[in-house]
């Protein structure tokens, strides 16, 4: 039996400022660093074989802090932009509340949570999934099939794309899906990658 642990990075400076972040490389806030430490305490129980993260600082720093707190050393770490947050295009850097006033709450909700609705100049969740899932199948699944525990530290929407796939959600259900910052989500799987258990810890 293998465990797949998904961890959204801790709160970033732009999460704190209620801004669309996307591929902008912003650091963790003080609260985000603390969330990473708290996550690390919960990860002490696992024996990870490998870790995967995006190439963005907030995810890499969350992984580094969590691993240090958990005392995890000497495991391979693979960084890839396939796990990056969705690209928010023209919305990057804009305040979410101000954007909702300009375009309407409903439109902004669709841009943020919808499956195949693309923000101006950016990626839809569907397009995010089209890079996340091939990477997951190629890199992460073989580790799980070998019975290894794996840690993936990424972003709200790259993880939503993955959870949508794992939980067999449709595009209506995914509208309601939100991944909290800094809280490990654990999937227990058998060798055929059937999900035996899922829980936040």
CORUR-V298489 format. One record per pair of residues at least 24 apart in sequence whose C-alpha atoms are under 10 Angstrom apart, sorted by sequence separation. I is the first residue (numbers start at 1). J is the second residue. D is the distance in whole Angstrom. If there is no record, write none. Layout:
I_J_D, I_J_D
This chain:
9_33_9, 10_34_8, 11_35_7, 39_63_9, 40_64_9, 42_66_9, 43_67_8, 46_70_9, 48_72_8, 50_74_9, 51_75_7, 52_76_8, 53_77_8, 54_78_8, 55_79_5, 56_80_9, 59_83_10, 88_112_9, 155_179_8, 156_180_8, 10_35_5, 11_36_9, 33_58_9, 36_61_8, 37_62_8, 40_65_7, 41_66_7, 44_69_8, 45_70_8, 47_72_8, 48_73_10, 49_74_9, 50_75_6, 51_76_6, 52_77_6, 53_78_6, 54_79_5, 55_80_6, 56_81_8, 59_84_9, 132_157_10, 133_158_9, 155_180_10, 156_181_8, 9_35_8, 10_36_6, 32_58_9, 36_62_5, 37_63_10, 39_65_9, 40_66_4, 41_67_9, 43_69_9, 44_70_5, 46_72_9, 49_75_6, 50_76_5, 51_77_5, 52_78_5, 53_79_5, 54_80_5, 55_81_5, 59_85_10, 86_112_10, 132_158_6, 136_162_8, 155_181_8, 9_36_7, 10_37_9, 35_62_8, 36_63_7, 37_64_10, 38_65_9, 39_66_6, 40_67_6, 41_68_10, 42_69_9, 43_70_6, 44_71_7, 48_75_7, 49_76_7, 50_77_6, 51_78_6, 52_79_6, 53_80_6, 54_81_5, 55_82_9, 56_83_9, 92_119_10, 131_158_9, 132_159_8, 154_181_10, 166_193_10, 8_36_9, 10_38_10, 33_61_8, 34_62_9, 36_64_9, 37_65_6, 38_66_8, 39_67_9, 40_68_7, 41_69_6, 42_70_8, 43_71_9, 44_72_8, 47_75_10, 48_76_10, 49_77_9, 50_78_8, 51_79_9, 52_80_8, 53_81_8, 54_82_7, 55_83_8, 56_84_7, 91_119_7, 129_157_9, 133_161_8, 166_194_9, 167_195_9, 7_36_9, 10_39_9, 27_56_9, 28_57_8, 29_58_9, 32_61_10, 33_62_7, 36_65_6, 37_66_5, 40_69_5, 41_70_5, 43_72_9, 53_82_9, 54_83_5, 55_84_7, 56_85_8, 89_118_9, 90_119_7, 91_120_7, 92_121_10, 128_157_8, 129_158_7, 132_161_7, 133_162_7, 153_182_9, 166_195_8, 9_39_10, 25_55_9, 26_56_8, 27_57_6, 28_58_5, 32_62_8, 35_65_9, 36_66_5, 37_67_9, 39_69_8, 40_70_5, 41_71_9, 53_83_6, 54_84_5, 55_85_10, 88_118_8, 89_119_7, 90_120_6, 91_121_8, 92_122_9, 128_158_6, 129_159_9, 131_161_10, 132_162_7, 8_39_10, 25_56_6, 26_57_7, 27_58_5, 28_59_9, 34_65_9, 35_66_9, 36_67_9, 37_68_8, 38_69_8, 39_70_8, 40_71_8, 52_83_8, 53_84_8, 54_85_8, 87_118_10, 88_119_6, 89_120_6, 90_121_6, 91_122_8, 128_159_10, 129_160_9, 130_161_9, 153_184_9, 167_198_9, 7_39_8, 23_55_9, 24_56_8, 25_57_6, 26_58_7, 27_59_9, 33_65_7, 34_66_10, 36_68_10, 37_69_6, 38_70_9, 40_72_9, 87_119_9, 88_120_8, 89_121_4, 90_122_7, 125_157_7, 128_160_9, 129_161_5, 133_165_8, 152_184_10, 23_56_7, 24_57_9, 25_58_7, 26_59_10, 27_60_10, 28_61_8, 33_66_9, 36_69_9, 37_70_8, 88_121_7, 89_122_4, 124_157_9, 125_158_8, 128_161_7, 129_162_7, 151_184_9, 152_185_10, 22_56_10, 25_59_10, 27_61_8, 28_62_8, 87_121_8, 88_122_5, 89_123_7, 127_161_9, 128_162_10, 151_185_10, 27_62_10, 87_122_5, 88_123_6, 125_160_8, 126_161_8, 129_164_9, 151_186_9, 86_122_8, 87_123_5, 88_124_8, 125_161_7, 129_165_9, 150_186_10, 86_123_6, 87_124_8, 5_43_9, 85_123_10, 86_124_7, 87_125_9, 149_187_10, 86_125_7, 149_188_9, 85_125_10, 86_126_10, 87_127_10, 149_189_10, 5_46_9, 86_127_8, 87_128_8, 86_128_6, 147_189_9, 3_46_8, 5_48_9, 85_128_8, 86_129_9, 147_190_8, 148_191_10, 3_47_9, 4_48_9, 9_53_10, 84_128_9, 113_157_9, 144_188_10, 145_189_9, 146_190_10, 147_191_7, 3_48_9, 8_53_10, 12_57_10, 13_58_9, 83_128_9, 86_131_10, 112_157_9, 115_160_10, 126_171_9, 144_189_8, 145_190_8, 146_191_7, 2_48_10, 5_51_9, 6_52_10, 7_53_10, 12_58_7, 82_128_8, 83_129_9, 86_132_10, 115_161_9, 125_171_10, 144_190_8, 145_191_5, 146_192_10, 147_193_10, 9_56_10, 11_58_8, 12_59_9, 82_129_9, 84_131_9, 85_132_10, 113_160_9, 144_191_7, 145_192_7, 9_57_10, 10_58_7, 82_130_9, 83_131_8, 84_132_8, 144_192_9, 145_193_7, 9_58_6, 10_59_8, 82_131_5, 83_132_6, 115_164_10, 125_174_10, 142_191_10, 144_193_7, 8_58_10, 9_59_5, 12_62_10, 81_131_9, 82_132_5, 83_133_9, 141_191_10, 8_59_7, 9_60_8, 10_61_9, 11_62_9, 81_132_9, 82_133_9, 141_192_10, 142_193_10, 7_59_9, 9_61_8, 10_62_6, 80_132_10, 82_134_9, 83_135_8, 141_193_8, 9_62_5, 10_63_10, 82_135_7, 83_136_9, 8_62_8, 9_63_8, 81_135_10, 82_136_9, 7_62_9, 8_63_10, 80_135_9, 115_170_9, 116_171_8, 7_63_9, 115_171_6, 9_66_10, 114_171_7, 115_172_8, 23_81_9, 113_171_9, 114_172_8, 115_173_10, 7_66_10, 113_172_10, 114_173_10, 115_174_7, 114_174_7, 115_175_7, 23_84_7, 24_85_9, 78_139_9, 113_174_7, 114_175_5, 22_84_8, 23_85_6, 113_175_5, 114_176_9, 22_85_5, 23_86_7, 24_87_9, 112_175_9, 113_176_7, 114_177_10, 21_85_8, 22_86_6, 23_87_6, 24_88_9, 113_177_8, 21_86_9, 22_87_5, 23_88_7, 24_89_10, 110_175_8, 113_178_8, 21_87_8, 22_88_5, 23_89_9, 109_175_9, 20_87_10, 21_88_7, 22_89_8, 20_88_7, 21_89_9, 24_92_7, 20_89_9, 22_91_9, 23_92_8, 24_93_8, 83_152_9, 84_153_10, 85_154_7, 86_155_8, 20_90_10, 21_91_8, 22_92_6, 83_153_8, 84_154_7, 85_155_5, 86_156_9, 87_157_10, 20_91_6, 21_92_5, 22_93_8, 83_154_6, 84_155_7, 85_156_7, 86_157_6, 19_91_9, 20_92_5, 21_93_6, 82_154_10, 83_155_8, 84_156_10, 85_157_6, 86_158_6, 19_92_7, 20_93_5, 21_94_8, 79_152_10, 81_154_10, 84_157_9, 85_158_5, 86_159_10, 19_93_6, 20_94_6, 21_95_10, 77_151_9, 78_152_10, 79_153_10, 83_157_9, 84_158_6, 85_159_9, 18_93_9, 19_94_5, 20_95_7, 77_152_10, 83_158_6, 84_159_9, 85_160_10, 86_161_10, 17_93_10, 18_94_8, 19_95_4, 20_96_6, 82_158_8, 83_159_8, 17_94_10, 18_95_6, 19_96_5, 14_92_10, 17_95_7, 18_96_6, 19_97_9, 14_93_8, 17_96_9, 18_97_8, 19_98_9, 20_99_10, 83_162_10, 14_94_9, 15_95_10, 18_98_10, 19_99_9, 14_95_9, 15_96_10, 52_136_10, 52_139_9, 66_153_10, 52_140_8, 63_151_9, 51_140_9, 63_152_9, 50_140_9, 63_153_6, 62_153_8, 63_154_9, 20_112_9, 61_153_10, 62_154_9, 50_143_8, 59_152_10, 60_153_8, 49_143_8, 59_153_6, 60_154_8, 49_144_10, 58_153_10, 59_154_6, 58_154_9, 59_155_7, 58_155_9, 49_147_9, 50_148_8, 51_149_9, 52_150_8, 53_151_8, 54_152_9, 56_154_9, 49_148_6, 50_149_7, 51_150_6, 52_151_6, 53_152_6, 54_153_7, 55_154_9, 56_155_9, 22_122_9, 48_148_7, 49_149_6, 50_150_5, 51_151_5, 52_152_5, 53_153_5, 54_154_6, 22_123_9, 47_148_8, 48_149_5, 49_150_6, 50_151_7, 51_152_6, 52_153_6, 53_154_6, 54_155_8, 47_149_6, 48_150_5, 49_151_8, 50_152_9, 51_153_8, 52_154_8, 53_155_9, 46_149_7, 47_150_8, 48_151_7, 46_150_9, 47_151_10, 54_158_9, 46_151_9, 43_151_9, 66_182_9, 62_182_8, 22_155_9, 22_156_10, 22_157_9, 4_140_9, 4_141_9, 4_143_10, 3_143_10, 4_144_7, 2_143_9, 3_144_7, 42_183_9, 43_184_8, 2_144_6, 39_181_10, 40_182_9, 42_184_8, 1_144_8, 2_145_8, 10_153_10, 39_182_6, 40_183_10, 1_145_9, 2_146_8, 3_147_8, 4_148_9, 5_149_8, 6_150_9, 7_151_8, 8_152_8, 9_153_6, 10_154_10, 38_182_8, 39_183_6, 40_184_9, 1_146_9, 2_147_5, 3_148_7, 4_149_6, 5_150_6, 6_151_6, 7_152_6, 8_153_6, 9_154_6, 10_155_9, 36_181_9, 37_182_9, 38_183_8, 39_184_6, 1_147_6, 2_148_5, 3_149_5, 4_150_5, 5_151_5, 6_152_5, 7_153_5, 8_154_5, 9_155_6, 35_181_7, 36_182_6, 38_184_10, 1_148_8, 2_149_5, 3_150_6, 4_151_6, 5_152_6, 6_153_6, 7_154_6, 8_155_5, 9_156_8, 35_182_5, 36_183_9, 1_149_9, 2_150_8, 3_151_8, 4_152_8, 5_153_8, 6_154_8, 7_155_8, 8_156_6, 34_182_9, 35_183_8, 36_184_10, 6_155_10, 7_156_9, 8_157_9, 32_181_8, 33_182_9, 8_158_9, 32_182_7, 8_159_7, 31_182_10, 7_159_8, 8_160_10, 6_159_7, 6_162_9, 6_163_9, 43_201_9, 42_201_7, 39_201_9, 15_181_10, 11_180_9, 12_181_9, 10_180_9, 11_181_6, 8_179_7, 9_180_9, 10_181_5, 11_182_7, 7_179_9, 8_180_7, 9_181_6, 10_182_5, 6_179_10, 7_180_9, 8_181_5, 9_182_6, 10_183_8, 7_181_8, 8_182_6, 9_183_9, 7_182_6, 8_183_7, 9_184_10, 6_182_10, 7_183_6, 8_184_8, 6_183_8, 7_184_5, 8_185_9, 5_183_10, 6_184_6, 7_185_6, 5_184_6, 6_185_5, 7_186_9, 4_184_10, 5_185_6, 6_186_6, 4_185_8, 5_186_5, 6_187_8, 4_186_6, 5_187_6, 3_186_7, 4_187_5, 5_188_9, 3_187_6, 4_188_7, 2_187_8, 3_188_5, 4_189_8, 2_188_6, 3_189_6, 1_188_7, 2_189_5, 3_190_9, 1_189_6, 2_190_6, 1_190_5, 2_191_7, 1_191_6, 3_193_10, 1_192_10, 2_193_9, 4_195_10, 1_193_9, 3_195_10, 1_194_10, 2_195_10, 3_196_10, 5_198_10, 7_200_10, 1_195_10, 2_196_10, 3_197_9, 4_198_10, 5_199_10, 6_200_9, 1_196_9, 3_198_10, 5_200_9, 5_201_10
